[in-house]
């Protein structure tokens, strides 16, 4: 039961953090971070928050890269 509570809390935190149009990176990063955080001494919420931040930045980087390639740089 405790694991499902942690998953629910991580999902809610992710939903609150992922309010922007670039939420895809945040959500996927948060999912990976939550699993990694859970495995690493039951820190799923911290892992989800960190994964969201990393996923969001990676998504922004990929979008900038795609925009440059579309412009021919």
Secondary structure, 3 states (H helix, E strand, C coil): CHHHHHHHHHHHHHHHHCCCCCHHHHHHHHHHHHHHHHHCCCCHHHHHHHHHHHHHHHHHHHHHHHHHHHHCC
